[in-house]
Amino acid sequence: PAASTPPYAPVLLAWLGRYRDYPRAARLRRQEGMPRIALTLDSSGRLLALTLTESSGFALLDEAALDMARRAAPFPPPQFPRGTDRATFIVPVQFALQR
């Protein structure tokens, strides 16, 4: 039952976090931003599609967010409702310099 299934967002964000890399060139240029990516996964966690849905304003950060998702694949299998075999998740990827 869906009520007993833990939410997938925290699992997905924790999984992606292990693969996040702040590009050195972007840090040196003091670039910060939050690109948003769309991941489409099947029920086994396979990455079916990946797109940049919102740019950070910096190509280095946008590409780093996409690369993170590519490196993280395959993902932990999500629990879908019956009859659903894929889902798309919009993920914000924060790149912020320590203050």
C-alpha positions in Angstrom: 0.0 0.0 0.0 1.1 3.5 -0.8 0.7 4.6 2.9 3.4 2.2 4.0 5.9 3.2 1.2 8.4 5.8 2.3 8.6 8.9 0.1 11.1 8.6 -2.8 12.3 12.2 -2.8 14.7 11.9 0.2 16.1 8.7 -1.2 16.7 10.3 -4.6 18.3 13.4 -3.2 20.6 11.4 -0.9 21.6 9.1 -3.8 22.3 12.1 -6.1 24.2 13.9 -3.3 26.9 11.2 -3.4 27.7 12.0 -7.0 27.5 15.9 -6.8 30.7 17.6 -7.7 31.2 21.4 -7.7 33.4 22.1 -10.7 36.7 23.6 -9.6 36.6 26.1 -12.5 33.2 27.3 -11.3 34.4 27.7 -7.7 37.4 29.7 -8.9 35.1 32.0 -10.9 32.8 32.3 -7.8 29.8 30.9 -9.8 26.8 29.9 -7.7 23.4 28.8 -8.8 20.6 26.2 -8.8 20.0 24.4 -12.1 17.0 22.1 -12.2 17.1 18.8 -13.9 14.3 16.3 -14.9 15.0 12.6 -14.4 12.7 10.0 -15.9 13.1 6.7 -14.2 11.6 3.3 -14.8 10.5 0.9 -12.0 13.9 -0.6 -11.8 15.6 2.8 -11.3 17.0 2.9 -14.8 17.5 6.5 -16.2 15.2 6.8 -19.2 15.6 10.5 -19.9 17.5 13.5 -18.5 17.0 17.1 -19.3 17.9 20.5 -17.9 14.6 22.2 -17.1 16.1 25.5 -15.6 19.5 26.9 -16.1 21.7 28.2 -13.3 23.0 30.8 -15.6 26.4 29.1 -15.8 27.2 26.4 -18.3 29.7 24.7 -16.0 27.1 24.3 -13.2 24.3 23.2 -15.6 26.6 20.5 -17.1 27.8 19.4 -13.6 24.2 18.8 -12.6 23.5 16.7 -15.7 26.8 14.8 -15.2 25.9 14.1 -11.6 22.7 12.3 -12.7 24.5 10.3 -15.4 27.1 9.1 -12.9 24.4 8.3 -10.3 22.5 5.9 -12.7 21.1 3.4 -12.1 19.1 4.7 -9.2 17.4 2.9 -6.3 14.1 1.5 -7.6 11.2 3.8 -6.8 7.9 2.4 -5.7 5.2 3.4 -8.3 1.4 3.0 -8.0 0.0 0.0 -9.7 -0.1 0.4 -13.5 2.7 3.0 -13.5 6.0 2.0 -15.0 7.9 5.3 -15.0 8.0 8.7 -13.4 9.7 12.0 -13.9 11.3 13.9 -11.0 12.3 17.5 -11.1 15.5 18.0 -9.0 17.0 21.3 -7.9 20.8 21.1 -7.6 22.3 23.7 -5.3 25.8 25.0 -6.0 26.8 27.5 -3.3 30.1 28.7 -2.1 30.8 28.6 1.7 30.5 32.0 3.2 
